[in-house]
Amino acid sequence: SGSTDISRDGETGEKNRRSARQAWRSQNSGSNPNSASSRRPTSNSGARGGIVRQPSTGEVNSVTRFPNQAQPPQPSYVADEQPPSAASCDDKRLNEKDLSVDMNILEQELVRIAPTIAELFQKISKTTSSNIPVSEEEIRKVKEENERLRKTNRALIEKLNNFQQKIIQLQLENKNLRENGEGAKEAKEELGRKARELQDMERRLEEQKNALEEKEMELNIQLMKIKEIEKDIIRQKRQITKLEILHEEGQQENERQQEEIAILKEDRYKQQEQIRQLELKQRQGDERLRRLEERLKQIEEAPVNKTKSIKSRDPKFRTTKRLLGQMYNSEIT
């Protein structure tokens, strides 16, 4: 198609623009039998009208010029004598020359923007086929690149629209020349050839414009995906915030439990200390009781046997034993 031809020629870049333009023209000459090389008026045919046209060198200025603008002086050879009846023919040939220049400028402009379109297609394909970024920085970069490509795409579409309007204007001028012009059959055939070239160029522009619009749809889809990812990131941030709040609450609860555990440990230590003191008192009481029992045993085993039975039956002796037991109990408590 015309769009792939433009993109393929444009991939060579600035270095091969001239070869791309020549390929464009050769394709037009191959599709139309009445090409510019076969039907271009020669110096002899131009001399019939009083003006000899210089053969084209293939070089075209990059500045766009329109028929109503002032044209730079063109080299020409004026015949020694010009018939008065050839004035209208001269005007027609001048208009044809302006039309040819405008068509060459259009071709040159199309070839000039072809690398930009090809580069745009490559970047769009790269950004749309790449994996979805996950970090916010990558999303921001992709979003900025998407917006830049969208602006470039819209600018190219606007430029192609301008080219289409220019082609329509040239077609109208060409039609007027064919209908109102009075010249040789060869001149009318030249105008017909240019009309076919304009139609072919218009078709190429339409295909290129459709391709750009498709790429713009891809960019829009990618932008929608980026917005969905941004919404997901916002939702994830909210969830992370909730989790952080729960984590802080859990930490506070953990700190409170640790404080309670520390208090319980302190109470346990105090209880152990009290138990140790009670055990110490119990050992001391046991030791006193043991000594008292030994003393009592010594008293009971006195050497006077006669008084042994008497003392055992004596109430005073039993009172002394009871007092010893009370003393033991008081020492324990």
ABEGO torsion letter per residue (X at the ends): XAAAAAAAAAAAEAAAAAAAAAAAAAAAAAABABBAAAABBBAAAAAAAGBBBBBBAGBBBABBBBAABBBBBBBBBBBABBBAAAAAAAAAAAAAAAAAAAAAAAAAAAAAAAAAAAAAAAAAAAAAABBBBABAAAAAAAAAAAAAAAAAAAAAAAAAAAAAAAAAAAAAAAAAAAAABBBBAAAAAAAAAAAAAAAAAAAAAAAAAAAAAAAAAAAAAAAAAAAAAAAAAAAAAAAAAAAAAAAAAAAAAAAAAAAAAAAAAAAAAAAAAAAAAAAAAAAAAAAAAAAAAAAAAAAAABABAAAAAAAAABAAAAAAAAAAAAAAAAAAX
